[in-house]
Amino acid sequence: MKFKIVPVTHYQQNCSIIWCEKTQRAAVVDPGGEVDKLLAELTGLGLTLEKIILTHGHMDHVGGTFELAKRTGVPIEGPHKEDFLA
């Protein structure tokens, strides 16, 4: 298993890309924004995105989630509905 931390937005939130070295299948963890940047990272690393993982519902962690899911068609895992800020 490998990983890369990708700072996103002008606040430099840490989004992570994790992947299997053997299969090149990846997950993006907490895509807080800058979906184009994240997709470019995936392409540059030769990875196939399989899912998006959210650790909690704060905007700085989920800001790019729905756009990334829509553009790639991958599922979103987590968090519980109660973890999102109202």
Secondary structure, DSSP 8 states (H G I E B T S, - for coil): -EEEEEEETTTTEEEEEEE-TTT-EEEEE---S-HHHHHHHHHHHT-EEEEEE-S-B-HHHHTTHHHHHHHH---EE---GGGB--
